[in-house]
């Protein structure tokens, strides 16, 4: 693979002065330095507690508990990472690791699943982004005292061991229980790349890790060799990661001299600009970008660069709205802080960051739920943008800042085929369990690990559905054929996809799911009919 040339952008080193934490220890480590009255007051308070408090107090332990509160009072994404958790926290972007395969954040004393790692153990049993983990192996994981360390120590363990997880899901009144077998978590970030039509390639990017750009470029090149002249880049449920990887990806599609992203902070060291260098190999290829409410950060950088440069259409639903840049600094005791040092802006000047209040007001964390409740997932008219944050793309199209990337073409969440039977089957993880048993039965017959061969040996659609319904009865799900027929196509699509995942591989799973995906279908039709450039011009 060719080496990437230096970009025509300035990426200055980020310098961080941890004033609050430094002030705590300044008296111990720095002599003859003037300190503020507040820092002096803090030292005095700590000294009084250490010398006069009625009980013996470990000052270091007291500070360890206080620092997270200081960080959380700044913004929703600044965070303190104890030394005991730093390795685990970095693992999901740095490489493979053992566990159940979820990214989480503790919000309002509850463990919220942010991302379910594609192909990981949790995904295989049916956990979903947005689930709230209440209990694991009998240990309560909610409440004021729950910590990241509690979650890591409970969910991670030796490969092959099991953990029983109870979760709260928004569409279920009762807790849902899953048994997950711990395993190695895949570190690849391009989950699927295949020809979805004669001249169209599809690439799904699940996160922005250290190897994402090289994986992405490799996928593009292979699809180009197969005849792809247009590409669907699927960033749905991609919560972000390393910003430079999104910049490298965007550079492949842009002519030289086009802005990709820039950042602004309090100091010049935190102000950067990224401009395309003209070395991209896919400057003439048509492109569509898929987003939804879980597309965040680096995903929004890429989508914003394509949209603001009028390079390709963004299709789907409004993205998450994370436009804050964190710098991670390791502290002397091997702990670290991730401190927000800048905001990033798209080429038109938009800040994608949605509104938040300093401190823990809870509204920021519940934004996705609020969007769902007021109908944004189903109607574009439910989205209300601040007219004062109006911007224009390079060709004069109107776009808005202040709350994520709004797609050029809105596609509502597809609930066609949803029924109480289908929802119960999904919530109980029955589709995954049934397909696991089926895969064990048919795996010895798989002479070729291909979708075509799988389709030859597994039961046909009517037989497959009947087998599942009969099996589900034994699992406590009654056969209600009115609702089963209502969800027939959806059930069969899910059954075939999960079987393909277990018998062929994760890419086959994505390929089958895409057969019934309205957002993918819209993007495919636009590219295969050559409408992309025409639609961009119409919107000008």
C-alpha positions in Angstrom: 0.0 0.0 0.0 1.3 3.4 -0.9 2.6 5.7 1.9 0.6 8.8 2.6 2.3 12.1 1.8 2.3 14.9 4.3 -0.9 17.0 4.2 -1.0 20.7 3.5 -2.3 21.4 6.9 -0.8 22.5 10.2 -1.3 20.1 13.1 0.4 21.9 16.1 1.4 20.0 19.3 -1.3 20.3 22.0 0.0 21.6 25.3 -2.1 21.0 28.3 -1.7 22.8 31.7 -3.7 20.9 34.2 -4.2 23.9 36.5 -6.6 22.4 39.0 -4.8 19.2 39.6 -1.4 20.8 39.4 -2.5 23.3 42.0 -3.2 20.5 44.5 0.3 19.3 44.4 2.1 22.5 43.6 3.3 23.0 47.2 5.0 19.6 47.2 6.8 19.7 43.9 7.4 23.3 42.9 9.3 25.8 45.0 9.2 29.6 44.9 6.2 29.6 42.5 3.3 32.0 43.1 -0.1 30.3 43.5 -3.6 31.7 43.4 -5.6 32.3 46.6 -8.0 29.5 45.5 -5.1 27.1 45.2 -3.7 28.2 48.5 -7.1 27.7 50.1 -7.4 24.2 48.7 -4.0 23.3 50.1 -5.0 24.7 53.5 -8.3 22.6 53.5 -6.4 19.4 52.6 -3.8 20.1 55.3 -6.5 20.7 57.9 -8.3 17.4 56.9 -5.1 15.5 57.1 -4.0 16.9 60.4 -7.1 17.6 62.4 -10.1 15.6 61.0 -11.6 13.3 63.7 -10.8 10.1 61.7 -7.7 9.1 59.8 -8.2 10.1 56.2 -6.1 9.1 53.2 -5.7 12.4 51.3 -4.7 10.6 48.1 -7.8 8.5 48.2 -9.9 11.6 48.9 -8.5 13.4 45.9 -8.9 10.3 43.7 -12.7 10.4 44.4 -12.9 14.2 43.9 -11.1 14.5 40.6 -13.8 12.8 38.5 -16.3 15.3 39.8 -14.1 18.2 38.8 -13.8 16.8 35.3 -17.5 16.1 34.9 -18.3 19.7 36.0 -16.5 21.0 32.8 -18.3 19.3 29.9 -19.9 16.0 29.0 -16.7 14.5 27.4 -13.8 15.6 29.7 -13.0 12.7 32.0 -10.6 11.3 34.6 -9.2 7.8 34.0 -7.7 6.1 37.1 -4.4 4.2 36.6 -6.2 0.9 37.1 -8.5 1.6 34.1 -6.2 3.3 31.7 -5.1 0.2 29.8 -8.7 -1.1 29.5 -10.0 2.3 28.4 -7.4 2.6 25.6 -7.8 -1.0 24.4 -10.9 -0.6 22.2 -9.0 1.7 19.9 -5.5 0.2 20.2 -6.1 -3.5 19.6 -7.8 -6.7 20.5 -8.8 -7.5 24.1 -10.9 -10.0 26.0 -14.4 -9.3 27.3 -18.0 -9.0 26.2 -17.5 -6.3 23.5 -19.3 -3.1 24.5 -18.2 0.5 24.9 -20.0 2.2 27.8 -20.3 5.4 29.7 -21.6 5.9 33.2 -24.3 8.5 33.0 -26.6 9.5 35.9 -25.2 6.5 37.9 -26.2 4.0 35.2 -24.0 2.0 32.8 -25.1 3.1 29.3 -24.0 1.0 26.3 -22.6 3.4 23.7 -21.5 0.9 21.2 -21.7 -2.9 20.7 -18.5 -4.1 19.0 -19.3 -5.7 15.7 -18.7 -9.4 15.7 -18.1 -9.4 19.5 -19.8 -11.6 22.1 -22.4 -9.1 23.2 -23.5 -8.4 19.6 -24.0 -12.1 19.1 -26.5 -12.5 21.9 -28.5 -9.4 21.1 -27.2 -6.4 23.2 -27.9 -3.1 21.5 -26.6 0.5 21.8 -28.7 2.4 24.2 -29.2 -0.6 26.6 -28.5 0.2 30.3 -26.6 -2.5 32.2 -28.2 -2.9 35.6 -26.5 -6.1 36.8 -23.8 -8.5 35.8 -23.3 -11.9 37.5 -25.4 -10.8 40.4 -23.5 -7.6 41.0 -25.4 -4.4 40.9 -24.0 -2.0 38.3 -26.2 1.0 39.0 -26.3 3.6 41.8 -24.2 6.4 43.1 -21.1 4.2 43.9 -20.8 2.4 40.5 -17.4 3.1 38.8 -15.7 2.2 35.5 -13.5 -0.2 37.5 -16.6 -2.0 38.8 -17.8 -2.5 35.2 -14.4 -3.6 33.8 -13.8 -6.1 36.6 -17.3 -7.6 36.2 -17.6 -7.8 32.4 -14.0 -8.8 31.6 -12.5 -12.1 32.3 -10.9 -15.2 30.7 -12.0 -16.1 27.2 -14.7 -18.8 27.3 -16.1 -17.8 30.7 -19.7 -16.6 30.9 -21.3 -13.5 32.4 -25.0 -13.0 32.9 -26.1 -9.5 32.2 -29.4 -7.8 33.0 -30.2 -4.7 31.0 -33.0 -2.1 30.8 -34.2 -1.4 27.3 -36.5 1.5 26.4 -39.1 -0.7 24.7 -39.3 -3.2 27.5 -40.9 -2.8 30.9 -39.0 -5.6 32.5 -35.3 -6.3 32.7 -33.8 -8.4 29.9 -31.2 -11.1 30.7 -28.4 -12.2 28.4 -25.7 -14.8 28.9 -22.5 -13.7 27.2 -19.5 -15.9 26.6 -16.4 -13.7 27.0 -14.0 -13.7 24.0 -11.4 -11.8 22.1 -12.9 -8.5 20.8 -12.1 -7.9 17.1 -10.0 -4.8 16.6 -10.8 -4.3 12.9 -12.8 -1.1 12.1 -13.9 -1.9 8.5 -16.6 -4.5 9.2 -17.7 -5.1 5.6 -16.7 -4.1 2.0 -18.4 -5.7 -1.0 -20.0 -4.9 -4.3 -23.6 -4.0 -3.6 -24.4 -3.3 -7.3 -22.5 -3.6 -10.6 -20.7 -0.2 -10.3 -21.2 0.4 -6.6 -19.1 -0.6 -3.6 -20.3 -0.6 0.0 -18.0 0.0 3.0 -19.0 -0.1 6.7 -16.7 1.6 9.1 -17.5 0.9 12.8 -15.0 3.1 14.5 -11.9 5.3 13.9 -9.0 3.3 15.3 -5.3 3.6 14.5 -5.6 1.3 11.5 -8.9 2.6 10.1 -7.5 4.6 7.2 -5.3 1.8 5.9 -8.2 -0.7 6.2 -10.5 1.8 4.4 -8.0 2.5 1.6 -7.4 -1.2 1.1 -11.2 -1.8 0.8 -11.6 1.1 -1.6 -8.8 -0.2 -3.8 -10.2 -3.8 -3.9 -13.7 -2.5 -4.8 -12.2 -0.3 -7.5 -10.5 -3.3 -9.0 -13.9 -5.0 -9.1 -15.4 -2.1 -11.1 -16.8 0.2 -8.4 -17.1 3.8 -9.6 -19.3 4.9 -6.7 -19.2 4.1 -3.0 -21.5 4.0 0.0 -19.6 4.8 3.2 -21.7 3.6 6.1 -20.9 5.5 9.4 -24.1 4.6 11.2 -23.5 3.7 14.9 -19.8 4.8 14.5 -19.1 6.8 17.7 -15.8 8.2 16.5 -12.2 7.8 17.6 -9.0 9.2 16.1 -9.6 12.4 14.2 -6.6 12.1 11.9 -8.1 8.9 10.4 -11.2 10.7 9.4 -9.0 13.4 7.8 -7.0 10.8 5.9 -10.2 9.2 4.6 -11.7 12.5 3.5 -8.5 13.4 1.7 -9.0 10.5 -0.7 -12.1 12.0 -2.2 -11.2 15.7 -2.3 -9.1 17.8 -4.8 -6.2 19.7 -3.4 -6.8 22.9 -1.4 -10.1 21.9 0.2 -10.6 22.4 3.9 -11.5 19.2 5.8 -11.8 20.4 9.3 -10.4 23.0 11.7 -10.3 23.4 15.5 -10.3 26.4 17.8 -9.2 26.5 21.4 -8.1 29.0 24.0 -4.5 28.9 22.8 -2.8 28.9 19.4 -1.4 25.4 20.2 -5.0 24.1 20.1 -5.9 25.7 16.8 -5.4 23.4 13.8 -6.5 23.3 10.2 -6.6 20.3 7.8 -6.6 20.9 4.1 -6.6 18.2 1.4 -3.3 17.8 -0.5 -4.7 16.5 -3.8 -3.1 13.1 -3.6 -6.4 11.2 -3.1 -7.0 8.4 -5.5 -10.8 8.6 -5.5 -11.4 12.3 -6.4 -13.7 11.4 -9.3 -15.7 8.7 -7.6 -19.3 9.3 -6.6 -19.9 8.9 -2.8 -22.8 8.8 -0.4 -22.3 8.8 3.4 -24.8 7.1 5.8 -25.3 8.6 9.3 -27.7 8.2 12.2 -28.1 9.5 15.7 -25.1 7.3 16.9 -22.7 8.7 14.3 -20.4 11.0 16.3 -17.1 12.9 16.4 -14.8 11.6 13.7 -17.8 10.3 11.8 -19.2 13.8 11.7 -15.9 15.3 10.6 -15.9 13.0 7.5 -19.6 13.5 6.8 -19.3 17.3 7.3 -16.3 17.5 4.9 -18.2 15.7 2.2 -21.3 17.8 2.7 -19.7 21.2 3.0 -17.4 20.7 0.0 -20.5 19.4 -2.0 -18.5 16.3 -2.6 -21.2 13.7 -1.8 -24.7 13.3 -0.3 -25.2 12.5 3.3 -28.2 10.1 3.7 -30.0 8.9 6.8 -30.7 10.7 10.1 -29.2 13.6 12.1 -25.9 12.6 13.7 -25.1 12.7 17.4 -23.5 16.2 17.7 -20.1 15.8 19.3 -17.8 18.6 18.3 -15.4 18.8 21.2 -11.8 17.7 20.9 -10.2 15.9 23.8 -6.5 15.6 24.6 -5.4 12.7 26.7 -2.5 13.4 29.1 -1.0 10.7 31.3 -0.3 11.9 34.9 2.7 10.9 37.0 0.8 8.0 38.7 -0.1 6.5 35.3 -3.7 7.8 35.5 -4.8 10.2 32.8 -7.2 13.0 32.0 -9.1 13.5 28.8 -9.6 17.2 28.7 -11.6 19.1 26.1 -9.1 21.6 24.6 -10.9 22.8 21.5 -14.0 22.7 19.3 -13.9 21.4 15.8 -15.6 23.1 12.9 -16.6 21.9 9.4 -15.4 23.7 6.3 -18.4 26.0 6.2 -17.7 27.1 9.8 -20.3 25.0 11.6 -19.8 23.7 15.1 -21.5 20.3 15.2 -21.5 20.2 19.0 -25.0 20.1 20.4 -25.9 22.3 23.4 -24.9 21.4 26.9 -24.7 23.0 30.3 -21.7 22.7 32.5 -22.2 20.1 35.2 -24.5 17.1 35.4 -27.9 18.4 34.3 -28.9 15.1 32.7 -30.4 16.7 29.6 -27.3 16.1 27.4 -27.2 12.4 28.1 -31.0 12.0 27.4 -30.8 13.9 24.1 -31.2 10.7 22.0 -34.2 9.6 24.0 -35.7 13.1 23.6 -35.2 12.9 19.8 -37.0 9.6 19.8 -39.9 10.8 21.9 -40.6 13.9 19.9 -40.6 11.9 16.6 -37.3 13.0 15.0 -36.5 9.4 14.0 -39.6 9.2 11.9 -40.2 12.8 10.6 -37.7 15.3 9.3 -40.2 18.1 10.2 -39.6 17.3 13.9 -36.1 18.6 13.7 -35.8 22.2 14.7 -32.6 24.0 13.8 -31.4 27.3 15.2 -31.8 29.7 12.3 -29.1 31.9 13.7 -26.6 29.1 13.0 -27.2 29.1 9.3 -24.2 28.4 7.0 -23.6 27.7 3.3 -21.5 25.0 1.6 -18.9 25.9 -1.1 -21.7 25.7 -3.7 -24.2 27.8 -1.7 -26.3 25.1 -0.2 -27.8 25.9 3.2 -26.6 23.9 6.2 -27.1 24.4 10.0 -24.7 24.1 13.0 -25.3 23.5 16.6 -26.5 19.9 16.8 -25.0 17.3 14.5 -24.9 16.8 10.7 -28.4 16.9 9.1 -28.4 14.6 6.1 -29.1 15.9 2.6 -31.6 13.1 2.2 -33.6 12.1 5.3 -34.6 8.4 5.7 -36.8 7.7 8.7 -36.1 4.7 11.0 -37.7 1.7 9.3 -40.3 0.1 11.6 -42.1 -1.8 8.8 -42.7 -5.3 10.0 -42.3 -4.4 13.7 -44.8 -6.3 15.9 -45.1 -7.3 19.5 -43.9 -10.8 18.5 -40.8 -9.5 16.7 -39.9 -7.1 19.6 -40.2 -9.9 22.2 -38.1 -12.3 20.1 -35.4 -9.6 19.7 -35.4 -8.6 23.4 -35.1 -12.2 24.6 -32.2 -12.8 22.2 -34.1 -15.8 20.7 -33.0 -15.2 17.1 -29.3 -15.4 18.1 -29.9 -18.5 20.3 -31.9 -20.3 17.6 -29.3 -19.5 14.9 -26.5 -20.6 17.1 -28.1 -24.0 17.4 -28.8 -24.2 13.7 -25.2 -23.2 12.9 -23.8 -26.0 15.0 -26.0 -28.4 13.1 -25.1 -27.1 9.6 -21.4 -26.1 10.1 -20.1 -29.6 9.3 -21.9 -29.5 5.9 -20.4 -26.1 4.9 -17.9 -27.3 2.2 -17.5 -23.7 1.1 -17.6 -20.7 3.4 -19.8 -18.6 1.1 -23.3 -17.2 1.2 -24.2 -19.1 -2.0 -23.3 -22.4 -0.4 -25.1 -21.6 2.9 -28.2 -20.8 0.9 -28.0 -24.3 -0.7 -27.9 -26.3 2.5 -30.0 -24.4 5.1 -33.9 -24.6 5.1 -35.8 -22.4 2.7 -37.7 -19.4 3.9 -41.1 -21.0 4.9 -39.4 -24.0 6.6 -36.8 -21.8 8.4 -39.6 -19.5 9.8 -41.6 -22.5 10.9 -38.6 -24.1 12.6 -37.9 -20.9 14.5 -41.5 -20.4 15.6 -41.8 -23.9 16.9 -38.5 -23.6 18.7 -39.5 -20.2 20.2 -42.6 -21.8 21.6 -40.3 -24.0 23.7 -38.6 -20.9 24.9 -41.8 -19.4 26.2 -42.8 -17.3 23.1 -46.3 -18.3 21.9 -46.9 -18.7 18.2 -49.1 -15.7 17.3 -49.3 -16.1 13.6 -51.1 -12.8 12.9 -48.1 -11.0 14.2 -45.6 -13.5 12.9 -46.9 -12.9 9.3 -46.9 -9.2 9.9 -43.1 -9.5 10.7 -42.4 -12.3 8.3 -39.9 -10.5 6.0 -38.1 -8.9 8.9 -37.8 -12.1 10.9 -36.5 -14.0 7.9 -34.0 -11.3 7.1 -32.7 -11.4 10.7 -32.6 -15.2 10.8 -30.7 -15.5 7.5 -28.3 -12.7 8.5 -27.4 -14.2 11.9 -27.0 -17.7 10.4 -24.7 -16.1 7.8 -22.7 -14.4 10.5 -22.2 -17.8 12.3 -21.5 -19.9 9.2 -19.8 -17.5 6.8 -18.6 -14.4 8.6 -19.6 -10.9 9.7 -19.4 -9.3 6.3 -22.1 -11.8 5.1 -24.2 -10.8 8.1 -24.1 -7.1 7.0 -24.7 -8.0 3.4 -28.0 -9.8 4.2 -29.2 -7.1 6.6 -28.6 -4.5 3.9 -31.1 -6.3 1.6 -33.9 -4.9 3.7 -32.2 -1.6 4.8 -34.1 1.4 3.4 -31.2 3.8 4.0 -28.8 1.6 2.1 -31.3 1.0 -0.6 -31.8 4.8 -1.1 -28.1 5.3 -1.3 -27.7 2.4 -3.8 -30.4 3.7 -6.0 -28.9 7.2 -6.1 -25.5 5.9 -7.1 -26.6 3.3 -9.6 -28.8 5.8 -11.4 -26.2 8.5 -11.4 -28.4 10.9 -9.4 -25.7 11.9 -6.8 -24.2 14.9 -8.7 -27.6 15.9 -10.1 -29.2 16.0 -6.7 -26.3 18.1 -5.3 -26.8 20.6 -8.1 -30.5 20.8 -7.5 -29.9 21.6 -3.8 -27.7 24.6 -4.7 
